């Protein structure tokens, strides 16, 4: 919402010019001297502030919208500024080359990961209509047309401006400019209370139902009524004197319906207010802006034509196509995740750790109470002696007593953010994130889980940057393991391994471990993969360059896994990690805002996969897509474990994970732990799979 108090004038010409570093809408970084005026809150209820800026040696007049350092420490405040930036940048791209950019603020640049994040706009046109008058009937028609046009253009992008009010609608005597973009929401999202009466619709004020484009029609009607009459209308119904105002009587009665379903759409409102302009409205969001998916579609069609192996077929790899049936395997038929030999529960080889974290033998002979015995076994580990030549290794007992375990390996360079992604993934599981799919969890070893939470989850959530994946000395070890219970009560141990790319390249024992892995997560580092200009400054800071040959760890893994037939059958996902670095880049911007799916189907994640594939195919090249080409069932995802860049070893507003659980949901559906219509064998390939 734009303040009704204009920001003050910049400092005097003799004041020192502080350098302002920002990224323009094209992703290129700039630095220019700037003089700042005093700040003012744009809205007393919001943390966003604004001030005038004279930018560069020519002292171009701008407006900076920013958060103070104190306000920027709050994730909700940063989310507001991110919403405004994302909307402004999205509109700038969508409206480029059309007659309509004048309807919205013109964004010049941004820096949203700074201690005081900001947006930089060209100076606003006009003043808020709450502080001026639109006097003539001709001006009323132009004003109404422009406001309806702005709503139509936003609706075409699936966006709803929730903050339309006399404070956010500017008028310069000839045209309108709509501000208040921090209140924008996507169509179909759950409503939350926003705005003030009478300008916000009744259901928006109450936060009921889902965001609808017709919410903004109510707001526009209220603004038009005030512009014409000079007074605010009722907060819950149509004004009684509409019929006395010719400019309003024909177009607005239905716009004041108490529920969105009774109001006209933005397009219908424009047709009522300015029919000729409605017919001339360009299809801004049409084919030219649509992501091209031809390469993805061709690859997926080839996978659909390839028959899936039968359950238990050796070609299916460690996981096979048996899905959750592995949970019913007989005790003893467990593959050690380290030495890859078969082991079974042996009560004579159990150990527990002492206060110094040293293994001590556990003697169960004196524990006759079954409850205490089960509790002691849950905290115990078993020394695996299946391969006497393999280094000493220990397996949690619950891992051996619940059927076939599921091993998940994170693959990628140590800089890709795998450790942060895995930590947030497990944290969301333990927060109950899988319950919507009928899956619950329990720790395999309570002591190990408590250590993981203490050493990984809690520091990251408090904003601390975790260390990169440590080097493997002799063999890979899982960083955490959980017991997952599906909707039918079947329990499956799941162990997570975090493998550094450097170890995969140089350590043969780690590569041998991959022969027994059931699921793979390939994490793409956008800094290394995507030659986008907004990543150039980060590459310079890290002293790295774009690698057109792909991640060497990906190639090493793919070359080592045995293949029978055209595709590898182990379930896999690719994750474009650190997606917060690209949160304003299509199509990442769309998917980072998507919430968890309400239901799982055989085509789940295919739209996201197609968009991520198109982004990598266009900018990174085919080498980065090798896992998708190699695995029959492989979905592609965007995820951000932290929500922003680090600063001084910390994340200024704490770590804010986004879409970190979706890759695991896909893998669990491929294994049948999460049920999907069409079955596990077709998940990741689609309903047309053979």
Secondary structure, 3 states (H helix, E strand, C coil): CCCCCCCCCECCCCCCCEEEEEECCCCCEEEEEEEEECCEECCCCCCCEEEEEEECCCCEEEEEEECCHHHHCCHHHHHHHHHHHHHHHHHHHHHCCCCCHHHECCEEEEECCCCCCEEEEECCCCEEHHHCCCCCHHHHHHHHHHHHHHHHHHHHCCEEECCCCCCCEEECCCCEEECCHHHEEECCCECCCCCCCCCCCHHHHHCCCECCHHHHHHHHHHHHHHHHHCCCCCCCCCCCCHHHCHHHHCCCHHHHCCCHHHCCCHHHHHHHHCHHHHHHCCCCCCHHHCCCCHHHHHHHHHHHHCCCCCCCCHHHCCCCCCHHHHHHCCCCCEECCCCCCEECCCHHHEEEECCCCCEEECCCCCCCCHHHHHHHHHCCEEECCCCCCCCCCEEEHHHHCCCCCEEEEEEECHHHCHHHHHHHHHHHHHCCCCHHHCCEEEECCHHHHHHHHHHHHHHHHCCECCCCCCCCCCCCCCCEEEEEECCCCCEEEEEEEEEEHHHHHHCHHHHHHHHHCCEEEEEEEHHHHCCCHHHHHHHHHHCCCCCCCCCHHHHHHHHHCCCCCCCECCEEEEEEECHHHHCCCCCHHHHHCCCCCCCCCCCCCHHHHHHHHHHHHHHCCHHHHHHHHHECCEEEEECECCCCCCECCECCCCCCCECCCHHHHHHHHHCCCCCCCCCHHHCCCCCCCC
